[in-house]
Amino acid sequence: MWLMICSAHDASALWAFHGLRARGLHPFELVTDEMLTTRARWEHTVGVDGANFNVTLADGRIIDNRYVNGVVNRLTHVPLQHLAGTPDFEYAQQEYTALFMSWLKTLPAPIFNGVHSQGLSGAWRHVSEWVWMAAQSGLPTATYSQSSHDNIDETKHLRRIVPDGTPTTMAIVLGDYVFGPTLPPHIADACKALARLARTRLLGIELTVSQSHRLWTFAGATPMPDLRLGGESLLNELARQLYVNRRRSNS
């Protein structure tokens, strides 16, 4: 089986799920974050021979990592609204997050994107780190500065270094391919280099472009891009990578 793990409110992921299923991935299971914490029965073992997990969802479906061929992972947090207001909420939140990070680590490749110490579906890096990595990858970057007086909203999925209202475009890197706007070859190569440096198999890269000089400049990055911006071509390649790397045909 293949998995799409996401929020029930993630329109981009739901669009991709239906598109990938239409391309022949079967069985392809949609697992929302709410399903994983609502009336689910868990078994997660970690030992010298490795780690495994088995979860029975409220609708009766059984997800076992040993029979997973590939994953599109869009988890951003563990939904614990049902525990809000309880005395041990913060403790429960920490324990649930540790559990999720552990079982996500057992998922087999290919996974887009894997769990990271800085996020459940890839690293949520500080804007300063993204700028440094972009420059190392060959992308032109704006001058970045930060002081204790700056008001930076780190709760946003997209780390931006350009003023709000600045026109931007989003390129999506999937392995050795770039989807979205038509980029100059050297900019496309730099975007792929950034994804490799970030160790993020599916990365959204926000760019600005000067209409007068056609100068492309890095404006931000996210492991949670709107997949719809990549269109049908992105889904074709994503389906190919998921299918080619399948481990087994049985579910």
Buried (B, 14 or more C-beta within 10 A) or exposed (E): BBBBBBBEEBEBBBBBBBBBBEBEBEEBBBBBBBBBBEEBEEEBEEEEEEEBBBBBBEEEBEBBBEBBBBBBBBBBBBBBEEBEEEEEEEEBBEEBBEBBBBBBBBBBEBBBBBBBEEBBBBBBBBBBBBBBBBBEBBBBBBEBEEEEEEEEEEEEEBBBBBEEEEEBBBBBBBBEBBBBBEBEEEBBBBBBBBBBBBEBBBBBBBBBBEEEEEEBBBBBBBBBBBBBBBEEEBBBBBBEBBBEEBEEEEE
